[in-house]
Amino acid sequence: MSKIKARKMSLEEAKQLGIDTWSRWECEPDTFDWEYPEQETAYVFEGDVIVTTQDEEVHITENMLVSFPKGLKCTWKVQKTIKKVYTFNFEV
């Protein structure tokens, strides 16, 4: 299975991808299991999350562009409230 792709990106660069039209989501500190029914790309404005899969652990923080592959099963550990925007089937 594909892996999570994550990289730092400035807000200006992210806006060039059209993030202003993406859906918003935020979550207080929590731990929960998640499965991605579609490929998802997200831009994180603020927060601190550790996403753990069977094969890897990815630390996601502010100003990161992250891509989660379709079918990925993982556990989210939100350590600091996360605020992000996301869209589906937008490969990076």
C-alpha positions, 0 to 999 in steps of 0.5 A, spaced: 500 500 500 502 507 498 504 511 504 503 517 507 506 523 503 508 529 508 512 535 506 512 543 509 509 548 505 508 555 506 501 558 506 502 562 499 504 555 496 498 552 498 493 557 496 496 556 489 493 549 489 486 552 491 486 550 498 481 556 499 476 552 496 477 545 500 473 543 506 475 545 513 476 540 519 478 541 526 479 536 532 481 537 539 486 533 542 483 526 541 485 519 539 481 515 534 482 510 528 480 512 521 480 509 514 480 513 508 475 511 503 478 516 498 485 519 497 485 525 501 490 531 501 490 536 506 493 542 508 494 543 516 494 550 518 495 549 525 496 543 530 500 537 532 498 530 530 501 523 530 498 518 524 500 511 525 499 505 520 501 498 520 507 500 516 509 507 519 508 513 524 508 520 521 508 526 525 504 532 522 504 539 524 502 546 522 504 548 514 504 541 512 501 538 505 499 531 507 496 526 502 493 519 505 492 514 500 485 511 498 484 505 503 489 507 508 487 504 515 490 508 521 490 511 528 490 519 529 493 521 536 491 529 536 496 532 541 494 539 539 488 542 536 488 541 529 485 545 524 486 543 516 483 544 510 482 537 505 480 535 498 479 528 495 483 525 489 488 531 489 495 528 488 501 531 490 
